[in-house]
Amino acid sequence: MTSSFKDRGRAILAVAAAALLLGCGGSSKTVGPPVKGLVQRQVQFAQVVYPFYVFVPSSFDGSRSAPAILLIHGFGGKGTDMIGEWQNFAEQNGIILVGPTLPLGGNFETAVAPQLYPIIMGAVQGEWNVDTNRIYLFGFSAGGYTVFDAGMLDSQYFAGGGVFAAVITPDYDWIVQRATRKIPIAIYIGDHDQFFTVAQAQRTRDLLAANGFPVRLTVFPNLDHDYGAVASTVNPDVWNFFTQTPPR
C-alpha cells in the first residue's frame, strides 16, 4: 500500500478517538490479553450512537496484525446477522469481523456511511491489532449500496469490497470518478433477484472495469434475494478474490 493509505489509517484512528468511543473503556489499546469471541461496542458520530459487534477468532493473540472485514447488513437487518454468516469462516482463517447495526436509507448512503465506516474501524484498531493494509468491506442488498460508496469515497482506507444483490445505479456513477485507488470489487447476484436484475449487475461490472477496477461478477442460477442460501459459497470466494487480487 502507499504511504498515503497508511497515513489515512492513522488519521482515522485520531478521528475515532475524538468520536466518543463507548464501551471500550476509553483506552486506545487493550492492556493484557486481547478480548476474543463476540463482543459489543459502539461509537457516537454526529450525535448518533452506532452499536456494532466484533468477532475475534480464537487464534488471535495480538502479536501479529489480522485482516478485518466490515460487514454491512441489508435493510431492516442487524450486525449479528452478517457476523453469523461469516463467523465459522473467520474462525478458520483468522479474520476479525465487524458488524454494525445501521439505519440504512435516506441520506445515510453518501452523507454518513463514508465518514462513519472508517471511524468504526478506527475504534476496532484501537482495541485490536488490525492490519491497516487489509481492511475490507462486504455488504448485502441496501448494505451493498454503502459498500460501493465507501469503497469509492474511502478507497485510500479500504482494500477491497464485495456485495451480494447490490448495484451502482446511473445516478451514482459519479462515485467511481472519486476513487483515488482502484480496489478490487466482487459482485454476486441471483438471476431471480426480486430487486435487481442481472443486466443491472452487468452494467455495474462494466462501469467499474471501464474505470480500471479489478472486478468480478458471479450470477447464481435459480436464486432470488437470499444471501444466506449461498453464503457458504460466496464468503470463501470473495475472500479468495480479495487475497489474490491486490488493489493497484
URJO-V520687 format. One record per residue. N is the residue number from 1. OMEGA is omega in whole degrees, -180 to 180 (999 if undefined). Layout:
N;OMEGA
N;OMEGA
This chain:
1;-180
2;179
3;179
4;177
5;180
6;178
7;179
8;179
9;179
10;179
11;179
12;177
13;179
14;178
15;-179
16;-179
17;-180
18;-173
19;-178
20;176
21;-178
22;175
23;179
24;178
25;178
26;-179
27;-179
28;179
29;178
30;176
31;-179
32;-177
33;-179
34;175
35;180
36;-179
37;-177
38;-179
39;179
40;176
41;174
42;174
43;173
44;179
45;-179
46;176
47;176
48;178
49;-180
50;178
51;174
52;176
53;176
54;172
55;180
56;-177
57;-176
58;-179
59;-176
60;178
61;177
62;-178
63;177
64;-180
65;-179
66;174
67;-180
68;176
69;172
70;-174
71;-176
72;-178
73;176
74;-177
75;180
76;-179
77;178
78;-174
79;-178
80;176
81;-176
82;179
83;178
84;180
85;-175
86;-165
87;-178
88;180
89;-180
90;178
91;-178
92;-173
93;175
94;-177
95;173
96;-180
97;178
98;-177
99;177
100;170
101;-166
102;175
103;-176
104;-179
105;179
106;-178
107;-178
108;-171
109;-176
110;-176
111;-175
112;-171
113;-178
114;176
115;-175
116;-173
117;176
118;178
119;177
120;-178
121;175
122;176
123;178
124;178
125;180
126;-178
127;-179
128;-179
129;-178
130;177
131;-176
132;177
133;-177
134;174
135;-172
136;179
137;170
138;-177
139;-180
140;173
141;-180
142;175
143;178
144;174
145;-176
146;175
147;176
148;-178
149;-179
150;179
151;178
152;-174
153;176
154;-175
155;176
156;-177
157;-177
158;-174
159;180
160;-179
161;175
162;179
163;169
164;179
165;175
166;-178
167;169
168;179
169;-175
170;-179
171;177
172;178
173;-177
174;-177
175;-179
176;-180
177;-178
178;-178
179;178
180;174
181;-179
182;-177
183;179
184;-180
185;175
186;-177
187;178
188;-180
189;173
190;-177
191;174
192;179
193;-177
194;-172
195;-179
196;180
197;175
198;179
199;177
200;178
201;178
202;178
203;178
204;177
205;-178
206;177
207;-179
208;-180
209;-180
210;180
211;171
212;180
213;167
214;-173
215;177
216;178
217;176
218;179
219;178
220;179
221;175
222;180
223;177
224;-173
225;-171
226;179
227;-177
228;-178
229;-177
230;-178
231;-178
232;175
233;-177
234;-171
235;177
236;-180
237;-179
238;178
239;177
240;178
241;177
242;-172
243;-179
244;-178
245;-180
246;179
247;-179
248;999
